């Protein structure tokens, strides 16, 4: 089922993104997502776009996943008053709600907002366009 595959990949990347940088989490899963797309016939855009959005949102799960919060954590002094620092999982409830919202959004509106392309049948490392262009 396309929706289950999309939700599973996006939720997994979101979870990993909480503990590493967003770009790294998305880059880690891109080859696997492309392979899943080829094997199941689900368009790659239907897997990769929700995965990318959830990777960005997944950064809100922990203090490690969001570098601006690390910086903000050191600057929590306003008018000479020092505020309590964020804990590692202080923003996790908000991050979980954002991820659930994104998954529901793509589940409900995905068929209208995601591009309708056919899954490419690439048998080797080269795409058909590169093979045709450079032989």
Secondary structure, DSSP 8 states (H G I E B T S, - for coil): -HHHHHHHHHHHHHHHHTTS-HHHHHHHHHHHHHHHHHHH---HHHHHHHHHHHHHHHTTSSTTT-HHHHHHHHT-EETTEE-----TTTTHHHHHHHHHHHHHHHHHHHHHHS---------SSS-HHHHHHH-
